[in-house]
Amino acid sequence: MAETQTTVTIPAREYRVNDPKARQLWDSLHGVIAQARADLGDEMAFSIVLSLVGRELRCVVGVDEAANVLRQFAEQQTEIASFDEQER
């Protein structure tokens, strides 16, 4: 597998609202996650979702870069938490 550098960027609300395909994906994934939480509970639902995201990343960019992507995501949580209130 070729070396790749992947950068995680949390899309701004304006992007998600103004790009129809991004909005449809956001809404669709939100619905799937909400249903999984209702059916399986928070722990199992998030475990499954995050496990699948990690697996897909490993398949596409390899183990080391998948770990890098997930670290980038984790490091952004404090900053992007302010977006959560805008979404509600």
C-alpha positions in Angstrom: 0.0 0.0 0.0 1.4 3.4 -0.9 2.2 5.9 1.8 -0.5 8.5 2.1 -1.1 11.5 4.3 -4.7 12.0 5.3 -6.0 15.1 7.0 -9.2 15.1 9.0 -11.2 18.2 8.7 -14.6 18.5 10.4 -16.8 20.1 7.7 -18.2 23.4 8.8 -22.0 23.6 9.2 -22.2 25.9 6.2 -20.6 23.2 4.0 -23.0 20.5 5.2 -26.0 22.8 4.7 -25.0 24.2 1.3 -23.8 21.0 -0.3 -26.8 18.7 -1.0 -24.8 15.5 -1.1 -23.0 16.3 2.2 -26.3 17.2 3.8 -27.9 13.9 2.6 -24.9 11.9 3.9 -25.0 13.7 7.3 -28.7 13.2 7.7 -28.5 9.5 6.6 -25.6 8.7 9.0 -27.3 10.5 11.8 -30.4 8.4 11.3 -28.4 5.2 11.3 -26.6 6.1 14.4 -29.7 7.3 16.2 -31.4 4.0 15.3 -28.4 2.0 16.5 -28.4 3.8 19.8 -32.1 3.1 20.3 -31.7 -0.6 19.4 -28.3 -1.4 21.0 -27.6 1.3 23.5 -24.9 4.0 23.3 -21.9 1.9 24.1 -22.5 -0.8 21.6 -23.8 1.6 18.9 -20.7 3.8 19.1 -18.4 0.8 19.4 -19.8 -0.6 16.2 -19.7 2.7 14.3 -16.2 3.6 15.4 -15.0 0.1 14.7 -16.3 0.2 11.2 -14.8 3.7 10.6 -11.5 2.4 11.8 -11.7 -0.7 9.6 -12.5 1.3 6.5 -9.7 3.7 7.2 -7.2 0.8 7.7 -8.3 -0.7 4.4 -8.0 2.5 2.5 -4.9 4.2 4.1 -3.2 1.5 6.2 -2.8 1.0 9.9 -0.4 3.8 10.7 -2.3 6.4 8.8 -5.6 5.2 10.2 -4.2 5.8 13.7 -3.0 9.2 12.6 -6.5 10.1 11.3 -8.2 9.0 14.5 -5.7 11.0 16.6 -6.4 14.1 14.5 -10.1 13.5 15.0 -9.6 13.1 18.8 -7.5 16.3 19.0 -10.3 18.3 17.4 -13.1 17.3 19.9 -12.7 20.3 22.2 -12.6 22.8 19.4 -15.6 21.3 17.5 -17.7 20.8 20.6 -18.8 24.5 20.1 -20.4 23.4 16.8 -22.7 21.0 18.6 -24.9 23.8 20.1 -25.2 25.3 16.6 -26.6 21.9 15.3 -29.4 21.7 17.9 
